[in-house]
Amino acid sequence: MCNYITFCCIFASEFYDRISLQKYNKNQYKLKMEKSPRKVWTKKGTGLMLARRFNVSPRWVSKVLNGGGDSQTARNIRAIAIKEYGGIAIG
């Protein structure tokens, strides 16, 4: 059972951003997989604030908010844009 769960988590991590394993009963598990939003709408000026906060160029922040890039920093920028700057996740 453990090897099967490990294989599923490693395989799924290539396609999904957040993976969690939930235990229901003694031997029943559910693998929960989620993707983070790719595009985020924000107010004007948010890109400059995010660029200063993460020490990257405003051009790269614009690319990330429009769906480009899939690094950990890109995911963090999208998450902060939604949580702290009132961004709207598109898809």
Protein Blocks (a to p, Z undefined) as FASTA:
>chain_A
ZZmmmmmmmmmmmmpmbdcdddfblmlccdddddddfbdcddehklmmmmmmnopafklm
mmmmnopajbfklmmmmmmmmmmnopacfZZ
